[in-house]
Amino acid sequence: MLAAAAGNTYAGGGKYGFLPWHDDLPPFSQWGYDFVSPVWESDYEPFSDANVTSVMITPANFIQHTPSNMPHPIDYSTTVVASTETIFDWVELQEPGTKYYIYENWPEMLIANFPPTAAEFTSYNTFTQGAFHDWWVQYQDFMLASRPQLNTRLIPVGSLISKIITDLYPNQIPVTDLYEDGDPHGRATIYFLTGLITYMATYEEPAPATYVVPNIVHPTIRNNYGAISNYIWNELVNFNLPNGDSRVFCTNPSPPVAYTLELNVLLEGCYNTNTQQMDNDLQASTLIPLQEPYTALGYMHVNGGGETTVPIVLNAMQNPVVDWVFVELRAAADSSTAVATRSVLVRANGSVSDIDGSLGIQFTGISAGDYWVVVRHRNHIDAMSSFLITLDGTANGVYNFPNDGAFGVSGMNTASDGNHVLISGDLNGDHVVNAADRSAAWNNRNLSGYIRQDSNLSAVCDAADRSEVWNNRNSSSEVPD
């Protein structure tokens, strides 16, 4: 389905069993899938007529205590490397130029009872990302040394899934929603992630931003598809051999085209008309987080999300950072649907910078064209550009909300100096300022820190925030949904 969403073709097949069973050639095809055409009907045609373009091997997940060049624990007459050489050599005679992949799976849990305890699951993931992963790297190195002309690639599925679960979204998905048992057989969420990783590795391109993740996948993964896709792609791109060549891709992919949007926006809550700057109280109190806050607040990312910055960017005093904002691109033909999102940083003068501190927002994974721009903030009402912005990969797109205003009749407030500002007081993110927001400000009075109820971004929720909410009562978003 990922291939179809990207306009690519795909056919598949395979054979069950342990690796030593497969080097008794020729093979025969056993696998079949719903919605996927078979790549080879072994009962009706020879392998050489199947036009197979890629072959992938994954040895058992319980033999990694034995190096891949030593006697196989199931069959001492061969090794993992020797069986792989036999299979790949035969395929190359039948289909010269085939791409060869090693698929790194995930290990057994080796526990007495499923599900594992928290400590057992931590130990399992440490092993998956450590010694287990190293075994596969060594296996690939052996194949590159013995058959350099085959250019065997490694897809680090198991270790990447482990990183997503433990590093990106720790403790957010129950183990029983990921695995069925301690072997461990995966559930839908695990196999979706395997497909996502394998797609990008074999097609050598980012996953399609327009793909709709099925509902059977856990919502943490489903709702953060864009962020996870970006994370996987970056991990694959940076998984390289000592000489700098990719361990994953048969050709080193060209960097994706980057489209730059220059954006200006002012947040009413902290805007000072006397200085025509936004106050930077959150930054001065070192409260702005290094990681964007919008994933945790439930914002829907598309081909983005999970952005992090570094202290040197947040601590810069010249035109200081005020807070994170959430920026969407929407297609010209459908202003209600985001096609790409980025979490980025807004500075005191209203300019928006990327996470490295450079002015402008970089978007990849989109096509050149015209887009609506939507800017959102965690306690202000979102607004959409009043006209389309062209992103063509050459000249930067430019939109200035303070000057150009927003889509709709009253999509923004106008400050006393004439600048258009995002409307403050939407403390629960429901796109309207009402009694629920007043209650939130009251119930959290006198709390301090980086909190959503702090409408004026002063680092404390107090009477001034309640006044902001009251003054903007009944304001609502005019962004299409």
N, C-alpha and C positions, 0 to 999 in steps of 0.2 A: 504493500500500500504506500510506503514511502516512495518507492520507485515510481509508482503511478502518479503520485502527487507532484513529483518533480518532472514528469514527462519522459521518464526512462522506461525501458523494457526490462523484464526479469523472467527467468525460468529457473527452476531448481529441482534437485533430486539428491539422493544420497543412499548410504548403506549403513546399517546398524553394525555394532560389534566392536571388539577391541582391535587395536591397531595391527597386531600380528596376524589377525584373520584376514586383513585387507590386502596383504602383500601376496596372497595366493591369487594371481591374476589370470584372466581378466576379471574385473569386478562385475557385479550385477546391481541393478537399481531396485531399491526397496521403498524409498520414501515417496509420499504423495502429500499434497497440501490442498486445502480449500483455496480457491481463487488464484492459484498459481499454476501456470502451465508446466508440465514435466519437461526437463531438459534432455532426458535420454530415456527411450523405451528399450531396455536391454533385450527384451524378448523379440524385438522386431528389427533392430538395426545395430551395427557395430558401433563401438564408442567413437571411432574416427569420423563417423557421419553425423555425430550429434552436435557438432559446432560448440562444444563446451569452451568457455573462455576463462573460467576460474575454477580451481580446485582447492578445497579447504580441508585440513586435517585437524582433529582434536583428540589427542590421546586421553586415556582415562584420568580421572581427577584424584586418584588415590595412589599413584605410583611415584609421586614427586620426591620421595625419600631416596630414590635411585636416580643418579644422573642419566640423562637421555642417551648417552653413549655407552652405557653399561648394560649387561644382560637384562632384558625386560622381565619384570616380576611375574608376568603371566607365561612367558615363553622365553626360557634362557637361551634359546638358539638364535635369538635376534636381539636387537636393541631398538629403541624408539627411532633413533637416527637412521639405522640401517633399513628398517621397514619403510620409513618416509622416503629414503633415497630410492628404494625399489619402486615404490608407487609413483613418485614424481618422474623417475626415468621412463617408466612405461607410458605415462601420460604424454610426456614430451615426444615420444616416438609416434604416438597416435595423433596428437594435436599440438604440433610445434607452436611455441609462442604463448602457451597457456600461462596465466598468472597463478602463482602458488602461494597459499596462505597457511599459516599456523594460527589456529583459533585458541587463544588462552581462555580456558573455562574457569571454574571456581572450585575450591577444594571441598572435600567432605568436612563436616564439622567435628567429628570425633568426640561426640558428647554422649552421655548415658541416656539422657532424655531430651526430647524436643518439646517446646522451644528452648533455646539456650538461655542461661542466665545473662544478665548484663555483662558480667565479667567474662563469661565464655564467649559472648558475641564480640566483645572488644578484642579478645585474644584471637578469635577467628579472623577478624578483619585485619589485624596486625600481620598475621601469617599470610593472608591473601595478598596484601600489598607488599610484603617483604620476601621471605624465602620462597614462597610459592611462585610469585611473579618472577623472581630471579631464575628459577628453573627454566621457565619458558624463554627468557632472554638467552640463556646459555644454549638451549635447544636450537634457537634460530641461529646463533653464532656458529654452532657445529654445522648446520646446513649451509650457511654462507661460505664456510671454509671448504666443505667437501664438494659442493655444487654451486660455485659462484655464478655460473652462467644461468642458473634458474632464478636467482634473485628472490629467494624465499622471503616473504613478508610476515610480520607478526601483528595480530590484532589483539590488543591487551584488554579483552572484554572483562574478565573477572576482576582484575585490579581496578579498572575504571569504575565498574559498578560499585565496588567497595568504597571507593573515594566519594562517589556521589552520595551514598547512603550515610557515610560517617563524617565527611567534611562539609558537603554542601547542605545537607538536611539531616543533621544528627537528631536521633530520637523522635523523628516526625512520622516514621512509617513502622508499624509493628512488624516484628520479624515474621509473624504468621501471615502477614499480607504479602511478604516477599517470597517465602519458601514454604513448601509442603512438609518437609521432613529434614532430617539431618544429613541426607546424602550429598547435597540437598537439591531436590527437584524444585524448580522455580514455579512461581505463580505468574499471572499475566503481566504484572509490573516488571518482574525480572526479565521476562522474555521480550517485552517491549524495549527495554534498555539494551538488551543484546542486539536486537534488530537495528536500533538507532545507531549504535556504535559500529556494527558491521556494515550498515549502509554507507556511512561516511568513509569508512576505511576502504571499501571496495570500489565505490563510485568516485572516490577522491574529491568529494565536494561536501559542503555543509548540507545538513538536512533541510528539506523544503520548509520555508517559514509558514506556508499556507496549510501544512498538514494538520488535520484535526485528530487529536489523540482520542482513542476509543474510551468510553466510560468505564470499561473494565479495568483500566489502569488507575492506580491509586491517585487521588486528587493532588497530592503534593507533587507528584511527577507530572501529572496532566496539566496542572495550572502553571507549571514553570517550564514548559516544554522549550521555550525559547532560550531561557537561561541555561538549561541543561544541555541543549544542543550546542550552544556557544562554548560551554565548558568542555564538552567532549571534543569538539573540533580543535580547540586550542591544545588540549592534551595530546591529541593525535599528531598535530603539526609539530609539536615540540618533543615527540618521542623519537629520538634520532640515534644513529650509530656514532661511534667516536669521531668519524671523519665528517660528521655533519649531515650525511645522507639520511633520509627517512627510514625508520624501521618498518613503517606501515605502508607507505604509498610506493607504488611502482615508479611513479614520476613525482618529483617534488612539486607540489601544487603551487601555482602562482598566487600571491596574496590576493584576496578578494578586493574588488573595486570598492573604495570607500567614498561615500557621499557625505559632504559636510554641510551642516545647517548652522548658520550664525543666528543666534536667538537672544532676544532681550525680553525680560519679564520682571515685573515688580510685584512683591507680595504686600498687600495692604497692611497686614498686621504689624509689620516692622518697618514700614516705609515712613521716612521723616521728610516732610515737605520743606523744612527749613534747609536741610542739607541736600535734598533730592537724592538721598542715598538710603539704603536699608540698613538698620542697625544690626550689628553682628554680635549680639549678646551671647548667642549659643556658641559661636566660635571662640569668643573671649573667655568663656567658661569651660572650654575644651569639652563640650558636650556633643558635638556633631560626630556621629559614628563613622568609622572607616568604611563600613559596608552599608550600602543603600538600605533604607528602612522599608521599602515598599513591598518586597516579597513577603515579609512577616505580616504586613497589614492586609495582605490578600489581593493586591493589585495584579491584574492579569498581564503577564509579559508575553511578548511575541518577538522571537529572534533577539532577545535581550534579557536583561535582568541579572541580578547577582553581582552587580558592579561593586568594586572596592577601590578606594583611593589610598593614599599614603599620608602620614602625618605632615610631611613637608608641604603638601598641597593645602591641607586644612589649616595649617598654622601660619601660612603666609599672611603678612599684615597689609601689604599693598593690595587694595581692592579685595578685602577679605571675603572668604566664603560665608554665606548666610545660612544655607541649608541645602539639602538634596531636593530636587524636583524630578518629576516623572514626565517624560516627553513621548508622545505618540506621533507616528505618521499614519495618516489614513488615505486610502486610495481616492483619486479624484471622483470615481464613479460611485463610491460608497463611503460617505463621510461618517457612517455609523460604526465602521469596523476598522480596528487598528491592524496594520500590516507589519509594523515594527515599533519597538519601544526601547528607550534607554533611560536609565536613572543617571542623572548628571548633577552638576553643582551650580547653583546660582550665586553670584557675587553681589557685593554691596551696591554697585552701580546698575545692576540688573542684567549684566552680561552673563551668559551661561557658558560654562567651560566643561570640557570632558574630564574624565577621572584622573588624567595625568596633569591637569591644570591648564592645558592648552585651550584657547578660545575656540568655540565651535564644537558641534556634536558630530561624531563620526557614526554613520550608519553603513552596515554591510548587509549582504544577503537580500538586497532589494534591487529593483530594476530602475533604470533612469526613467523619470517621468514627473508628473505634477502631483503634489500631495497637500492635503490639509494637515496643519500642525496643531496638536492639542497639548497643552501644558497643564499638569496637575500637581497639587501639593497636598500634603497630608492633613492640613486643616484649613485650606482655602477651597473655594469653588473653582472647578476646572473651566478652561476657556479654549475656544478653537479659533484659529486664524480666520480673518474676514475674507481672505482670498487664498487661492492656491499658490503653492511655492514650487518652483521647478528645481529638481535635483538631477543633474545630468552627468556628474562625475568630473566636470571640468571647473566651471564657476561655482562658487558656494551659493547655496540657497540662503536667503536672508529674510527674517521676519522680526519686527519690533513691536511687541504688544503694547508698550507704553504709548507709542505714537500711532499705531495702526488700529488699535482696539481689537475687538473680538467679534466673531460671528453672533448674530442675533441682535435683539433690541437693547437688552441690558445685561450682556454677558460679562461685563466688568464694571467696576465702580470708577468714577473719575475723581482723582484727588484734587485738592484746592489749587495745585499748580498746573492742572490740566493733564497730567499723566494718567493713563489708564492703568488700573491695578487689579490684580486678582482679588476677589471678594473674600474677606476673612470670616471665620466663624463656623465653618463646616467641620465640627470637631469629631464627627463619626463617619465622615466620608460617604454620606448618602446623597450628596449633590444638592442639598438644600439646607438653609439655616432656619432652625425652628426650635420648638420647646425642648426637643431631645438634646440639642446642643447647649441650651441654657442649663439644663439639668446636669450635663456632663461637666460644664464649667463650675457649677456650684458644688457638685459632689466631690470634685477634685481640688477644691480651693486650698490654697497654701501649699500644694504639692510643688516640688521643684524638680528640675532635671530636663531631659529631652523627652517631653511628654506631648501627646497629641492635643491635650486640652489647653495648652499654652498658645492661644491664638495669635498673640503678638510677638511670639518667639523671644520673650524676655528671660526665659529659663525658670519662670515660676508661673503658676496658674493663680491669678488673683482677680481683684475687682475690675481691673482694666480689661481682662479677657471677657468677663461677663458683659461689660459695656460694649465690646466689639460685637459679641453675639447679638445683643439687643439692638444695636444700631443697624445690623444687617438682617434682622428678622424677616422671614418670608422671601429672602433672595434664593434663587435656584439656578442651576446650571442650564445653559441653552445649547450645550454640546449635543448633537444628535446621538441617540442610542438605539 
